[in-house]
Amino acid sequence: MEEMGRQVQILLVEDNPGDARLMKETLRDAKMLIKLDVVGDGVEAMAFLRQGGKYTSAPRPDLILLDLNLPKKDGREVLAEIKQDPGLKRIPVVVLTISNAEEDILKMYNLYANAYVTKPLNLEQFAKITKAIEDFWFTVVKLPSDGK
């Protein structure tokens, strides 16, 4: 269980501003203190994670929510890079995407995704899924405190 009062860092890699806004709104009602950073493409995601460019002071996320279909570098490439990087590979990655194609699901688990979630089409279901992700990853699961 997370320490009381500890801020949880989530990185959302999402190019759809509407989906990013929904995630922000549903996390606003969270029981815990959550800091959500949003980047809009895979290149930006890797810069954030490696603290490059304008992200030199970016926090290390406790969880990454990753869309598959991203500009510049897609989610499959991002996941592969994260899981091959010794400094990043222990950060849990939840793929959150509209695709429910079996080949995408299989490929993402083969790339060591920690979970694969299909985005719902309505706001109520989106809020339920966000809450389930929050409850599972920050209440049930024990994560390493320093990511090393």
C-alpha positions as CSV (number, residue, x, y, z in Angstrom):
1,M,0.0,0.0,0.0
2,E,1.2,3.5,-0.7
3,E,2.3,5.7,2.1
4,M,-0.3,8.2,3.2
5,G,0.3,11.6,1.8
6,R,2.8,10.5,-0.8
7,Q,2.1,12.0,-4.2
8,V,1.7,9.3,-6.9
9,Q,3.3,10.2,-10.3
10,I,1.5,9.1,-13.4
11,L,2.7,9.7,-17.0
12,L,-0.1,9.6,-19.6
13,V,1.2,9.2,-23.1
14,E,-1.9,10.2,-25.2
15,D,-2.2,12.2,-28.4
16,N,-6.0,12.6,-28.1
17,P,-6.7,15.8,-26.1
18,G,-10.2,14.6,-25.3
19,D,-9.0,11.3,-23.8
20,A,-6.3,13.2,-21.8
21,R,-8.9,15.6,-20.5
22,L,-11.1,12.7,-19.4
23,M,-8.2,11.0,-17.6
24,K,-7.4,14.3,-15.8
25,E,-11.1,14.8,-14.8
26,T,-11.6,11.2,-13.5
27,L,-8.3,11.3,-11.6
28,R,-9.3,14.6,-10.0
29,D,-11.8,12.6,-7.8
30,A,-9.1,10.2,-6.7
31,K,-8.7,9.4,-3.0
32,M,-5.0,9.9,-3.2
33,L,-2.7,12.7,-4.3
34,I,-2.0,12.1,-7.9
35,K,0.2,14.2,-10.2
36,L,-0.6,13.5,-13.8
37,D,1.9,14.5,-16.5
38,V,0.7,14.2,-20.1
39,V,2.8,14.0,-23.3
40,G,1.4,13.8,-26.7
41,D,3.7,11.5,-28.6
42,G,6.3,8.7,-28.2
43,V,9.3,10.9,-28.8
44,E,8.1,13.2,-26.0
45,A,7.4,10.3,-23.8
46,M,11.0,9.0,-24.0
47,A,12.4,12.5,-23.5
48,F,10.3,12.8,-20.4
49,L,11.4,9.4,-19.1
50,R,15.0,10.0,-19.8
51,Q,14.8,13.6,-18.5
52,G,16.0,15.1,-21.8
53,G,15.4,18.5,-23.4
54,K,12.7,20.5,-21.6
55,Y,12.1,17.5,-19.2
56,T,15.4,17.8,-17.2
57,S,13.4,18.0,-14.0
58,A,10.6,15.6,-14.9
59,P,9.6,13.3,-12.0
60,R,10.1,9.5,-12.4
61,P,6.6,8.1,-12.9
62,D,5.2,5.4,-10.6
63,L,3.0,4.3,-13.5
64,I,2.8,4.9,-17.3
65,L,-0.5,4.8,-19.1
66,L,0.4,4.3,-22.8
67,D,-1.7,4.7,-25.9
68,L,-0.7,2.5,-28.8
69,N,-1.3,4.8,-31.8
70,L,0.9,7.8,-31.3
71,P,2.6,10.2,-33.7
72,K,6.3,10.3,-34.2
73,K,7.0,7.0,-32.3
74,D,4.1,4.6,-31.6
75,G,3.3,3.0,-28.3
76,R,4.8,-0.4,-29.4
77,E,8.2,1.3,-29.9
78,V,7.9,3.2,-26.7
79,L,7.1,0.1,-24.7
80,A,10.0,-1.8,-26.3
81,E,12.4,1.1,-25.4
82,I,11.1,1.3,-21.8
83,K,11.4,-2.4,-21.2
84,Q,15.0,-2.6,-22.7
85,D,16.2,0.3,-20.6
86,P,17.6,-0.9,-17.2
87,G,16.7,2.5,-15.6
88,L,13.1,2.4,-16.8
89,K,12.1,-1.3,-17.1
90,R,10.6,-1.6,-13.6
91,I,8.1,1.2,-14.1
92,P,4.7,-0.5,-14.7
93,V,3.2,0.2,-18.1
94,V,-0.5,-0.1,-18.7
95,V,-1.5,0.0,-22.3
96,L,-4.7,2.0,-22.6
97,T,-6.0,2.0,-26.1
98,I,-9.0,1.7,-28.4
99,S,-7.6,-1.5,-30.0
100,N,-9.0,-4.8,-28.9
101,A,-7.2,-6.7,-31.7
102,E,-5.8,-10.0,-30.4
103,E,-2.5,-9.3,-32.3
104,D,-2.0,-6.0,-30.5
105,I,-2.8,-7.6,-27.1
106,L,-0.3,-10.4,-27.7
107,K,2.4,-8.1,-29.0
108,M,2.1,-5.8,-26.1
109,Y,2.4,-8.6,-23.5
110,N,5.3,-10.0,-25.5
111,L,6.9,-6.6,-25.1
112,Y,6.3,-6.9,-21.3
113,A,3.3,-4.6,-20.9
114,N,2.1,-4.9,-17.3
115,A,-1.6,-4.7,-18.4
116,Y,-3.7,-4.1,-21.5
117,V,-6.9,-2.1,-21.1
118,T,-9.3,-1.2,-23.9
119,K,-10.6,2.3,-23.7
120,P,-14.4,2.4,-23.2
121,L,-16.6,4.6,-25.4
122,N,-18.6,6.4,-22.7
123,L,-17.6,8.6,-19.8
124,E,-19.1,6.4,-17.0
125,Q,-17.1,3.4,-18.1
126,F,-14.0,5.5,-18.6
127,A,-14.3,6.7,-15.0
128,K,-14.7,3.1,-13.8
129,I,-11.7,1.9,-15.6
130,T,-9.6,4.8,-14.3
131,K,-10.7,4.1,-10.8
132,A,-9.9,0.3,-11.2
133,I,-6.4,1.2,-12.5
134,E,-5.9,3.6,-9.5
135,D,-7.1,1.1,-7.0
136,F,-5.1,-1.8,-8.3
137,W,-1.8,-0.1,-9.0
138,F,-1.8,2.1,-5.9
139,T,-3.7,0.2,-3.3
140,V,-3.3,-3.5,-4.1
141,V,0.1,-3.7,-5.7
142,K,3.4,-3.1,-3.9
143,L,5.7,-1.1,-6.1
144,P,9.4,-0.4,-5.5
145,S,9.8,3.1,-3.9
146,D,12.8,4.2,-6.0
147,G,12.2,2.2,-9.2
148,K,15.6,0.5,-9.0
